[in-house]
């Protein structure tokens, strides 16, 4: 194109020598700007498949686009090991989780921001900027002053960490791989390179490095230019948009021909020659069979999460050929339909061509100009111009008529990935004997859920010394049913149904629910829940609206937690004990009495509680009796319980569950105190010892079973000695 323009200009200014010089300069420009390359443009799928091999073509982005990018750096997998406690008859489990850090190149020119991110087609980062999978994230926008990423510097050293100036890229740090089969998923990014739609001519001008100026042209929401030459990057775009390259006052201009003629030629001008002899105007018309009857346009639809779309323009007639255009641009269905229709109209209008000779005074007409001919209908575009022997010869192509208004277009049904906010993670730590096995270390159960509907799970970090040191504690289970109590029950025993007490709780999530269960189901362990430190069961659950439930028909103090039935306060944590929704973590035995702090990834306050070691405590003795005999002795008796089984199914004593049977007996009055140990569930406070201790008044009796890992909570009884 530049060869023709400059050759014509040189001819007008310097005759044959000027024409030769102009042609030479024009050839150099054409070779630099429009040199043909083996690859002539991108396929639509190139922007949807993440690559990581050398030589990958990195798109230069304009406007707003969705691209997959190219992995340019990655670490080895980082393995984390976590141990969980097993249930009855099951061994402890060791789980492994993996993460990786990597960088992905996004654009070969600077960008403004990154919005949503998809991983294997599902949202990884939502509209609000929240990540659905735990990861660190940094964006380098690609300016010429950007510094190397600190993570890459730490891994590769200052000398091996390029700054990638002029290249926009994203860095993911410790990206959790559990949701993606322990591999880096295929990522795609919603990238904003320029603010607002970008005119096509401005894209061409930018890609040419300023050697081509921008004229009027339609705008695109986004465009991804790929290819090793300007021609490869914009050839399809220019053709689809109907643009022309023409000579302007300051150089070449790419623009869209207007709907009006720039010049009208009189009927007496056609046919001029240097010797004023008549020269015939030649008109040609291609056969219909040589033209396509259909134009299809593939594109990216921003209204459907940038999924690929296809629009067709069709006309009747005998032609059977079809033209298929691929446009790596973000445009709406209506605009794509209009572009396909306009392209088909241009092809059919351009079937008619004309060679026209004009007097030399019309030498200012350049390729790309639109003219009208007096006495003929329609407009014509100058495809080529040659000035020879003081006469101008033009090659003209007929132009289509005025474009019709926008037509309706069906974009197809969208299948967007739901953008559910994760919110913050809330934790409930349960220190109670939930399993029937015999652990040798304290065992804490963690229930977790999120404040957002998109929450799935989170990684845990735990401290057994109040936050002085930390260790990985594995991941949470899926969302549990947790909340907080607004109305709490009073003190009640653990042997009968509590028909007078009730609990009102507000659950954390709209998706959580509580159901009523029969007495038979309760006997089988249904609806076990934790309220503060007490385990209880509820038979009736009445929804009150706004995630609030009233729970009644209660079984209190389950699994030896009757000691906590009188400790409740409004606002304390509530959680439904579902084995599928809890994970077990085991502090060391020496941590009993210290504060446990558990943090979850994804934000939220840390959960704290004192480690009571309830899983290694024997349950406190029951059925205490104390009788003052006639000889003055006090005979004390009790019944032990076992942490190796909570259901009495055969009428026989439960197994001891400890290495030995041993009890500590404390006998105290206002004036005396005696502590003794016994290996049997009975003790005699002899009259002689009572006299020696000076015991008088009310005798407070406390029985504690000494277990292998910890002592039980005390069972108490009072007896008058007078």
C-alpha angles and dihedrals in degrees: 000000000000089000091058095044096048093040089056092046092048091050090053093049104035111011120231093343091050090048091053093049092046091050091051093052091044092053090054091052092047092049091050098044105027106024109150117245132192090254114055102188146328129290116230091244092058090080094049101053120074114225135193106180128112116266095031112157110243112209122234104225131214128184114345121332142157113234136168098219130199127277105237101171138015141168127225117271115281112221124208124190125206129179122213130191119252126227129238111322092001130111124236114274128229115205129191128207129187137208135176138193121221145154127230124201111224111174139010090221132046121286135197104222149330120241124177122008126202126204116197087343095306125105112268095169120028134213090270092055095254119143117225091203121046112260143131115243136195129173125210108197096206104247120153093250100053117130126225116276111264093227092054089047090052092050101039104025127246092283095052100045113089120204092222090218112197090020120101112215142161128225123209115198121202093347107193110236102189093099092052105048093269093293135104105270125225104268131199127186136209100224128188109202099164131019112256130345117332123221113241092232090054089055092053091046092051093048091050091057092242096307090113119050123217122246132176113316142143119277129237128208088226144344135195112208116201133168137080096263138042089247092055091047099050109016095100092039094053093047095047093047092047095238127161133206112227141166116264136183092272101028139293119354127194113207145138117265112252127238093247133064118259091202134021116207120211121235090244094058099065116094099028121153137178093264093040091245115143117269119192122238109235120214124187134184127197119227118257091239089066093058129075119252091201138038119195122192124198116200145146117269114214090194089064099046089275093296115162115272134189129208127184135205116195137178130187125247140092096293113113101181122107131201117215118199126189115202117184090206137117108240136144124256093252093052092046091051091049092050092051091049092048092048092052091048091051092050093052095041090049092058086088114071134173137198110211132183118211136179118269093255087075091062089115091075108105133188110282095036117129116223139178126218119220109242095019128091123234136025131282132208121216106239096174138000133197128182113205132157090356093302126108119221116198130193106210133193122200114246125221119251124262112311115258120236120276113290128215116267131188109227093192127241116308121228102195123181108246114254103216117171115237095207119185127322118247121198134199116194115205120199101187138109100267098159132057095228126098109249118193094207132051112274126207124191117213122206115190139182138157133242089228126069092235095060113125110162142319140213118255132220119188139195124196096190104057095275101313092117134012140205137182112266101187125247134309125254120248117293115307127207103257136152144132132280121242096177119034131193126244128241116303139165126255100230102070138037112275099227095168101051125081139178128212114199134178112214123221098231136047088222094058120096140179125210136197118249134197125252089252090055090049090053087055091054103265123157096018109172140169123233111183102310097336126095112212142159129226127205100188127049118181118187112226098183132257091062091301123134134184113218122197143152089069134192105204137203096019119186095013098309096120088114089072098052094098098045102077125129130180113267097034121136124274127193137172111232105230114160090216091056102049137070128201125227124184123214117197118272090248090061093074106122094022126106119263117211119190123189126192127206116246097052133279133123121299117256115233135187140149113261105242096173092226092161092062096040120097110233113261117268119262140202095044116190131183124186128182106220126213090254090057097256119132111224112204125190138172143167121246125221130208133225090209094079134011101187118078100213107153107034092245128113114276116246115273094246093202134085090249140000110250134151135192115218120198119191118186140170131172090275106028145042130191127179122194139163129225134181094212131063091252139069136183119214097205121220090237091056091047089054093045091050092048088231114176139152118021117006115212111206121198123183122192125178112221107222130191094260104021144349123266123249110268127267112210140199135170128218132180114235097192 
